[in-house]
């Protein structure tokens, strides 16, 4: 069984002429989605389906070893040509079998990452096909002035509102046999692979381009810069709001309890296997956290009020390991984490971190909340990059 990523790009874009090879954050637009597919180890081949020699030449200049060019027919590269038409055209001449996995990726979604593709492929075990989407908590109304997804008589708070899924167009995953039979990118029981809310944008107009570049610089480029320039040798994490959900639980006898996530524990074990040192830095001092740190087998534990704060604690560990802060990854969620997050080479925060933390330049906002496996998510991001 093979997995093929398929990226259709044509040369006749009207809204943004030459869109697919126009420089986007310093690289041709098509580069970013091709890179994400190229880096995914389980993707065997990345097919760029185009009608343009110019696009083909630009793609070849990337020197990606998995990428091949497929010249699509002119009649399937018109303004009114459907994506399905070029998919079916390609499948007619390809040597793919019915059980092979077909990942349709759209170049107009450059915020797509390898990790997003991985998450989508995992869902195919439980679904017939998969699409990417973002959760939106906007309120929708129909033409008749009726609310679609909420009651205006009991307007929910954002934090209590599940919202709706919005198809972001980044990718669609299906089996080849399903596509050929139904002549559609989707089929049967459809799974939704959730991506971060900022990936909702698709580049169709010039205004989209400006917004998408800004989002790319904030959320995605730190990952790519990191891959080139940095190497994690120490992973540090906060406790409350990161390893836990920040809740304060008490038993009837007054004992304080904290809820940890077992997925985070496995993530820290993966780091040990990869040879990366681990540590916990927290402003509180509790026996509970000390016991948890021992169970997790972290190399370093700093608890309580530390002179110089969490940054000073991290510096002490770096001095012991003879490494720089640039080689440290740290995840935190609140104001007492800010100084350290601003200094480390690779900073991240949960999706429910405070707004001041989310505004730190180049910080990476994870999809998960504190206590819901966000440390594991950050660890997997680091290991995928390595």
Order of alpha helices (4+ residues) and beta strands (2+ residues): beta-beta-beta-alpha-beta-alpha-beta-alpha-beta-alpha-beta-beta-alpha-beta-alpha-alpha-beta-beta-beta-alpha-beta-alpha-beta-alpha-beta-alpha-beta-alpha-beta-alpha
